[in-house]
Amino acid sequence: MARYLFDDLWYNSTPQQRLSVSSVEGYNVFQGISLSVDDRQKVLNLHLKDEYLSPYLKTNMNLFHLLMMDEQADIKFFKLENGWLFEFDGIPAGPKPFGQQKYDTR
């Protein structure tokens, strides 16, 4: 699924969206793209949170991060030699405190 999504986004991207990066997080990158706000929903529709325990998904985020992703996060999508890499920026590190005592009292 990620292969088809990357190909679609790459061919419909503008030259300003295409990234000239050779490596990210120690992985060799062939192509990279910075997603527009309109295209971010396509990545979120992959439902990465449903693949959290899959052996085919490697992530350094916990399940909270995967559940809290929305269109406000800056998303970069890279094509690697043996897979694809998503880079998410702007995801909250933890839940925001709420209530009078800064936590849920239920």
Secondary structure, DSSP 8 states (H G I E B T S, - for coil): -HHHHHHHHHHT--TTTEE--SEETTEEEEEEEE--HHHHHHHHTT-GGGGTT-TT---SS-HHHHHT--TTSEEEEEEESSSEEEEEES--SS----STTSS---
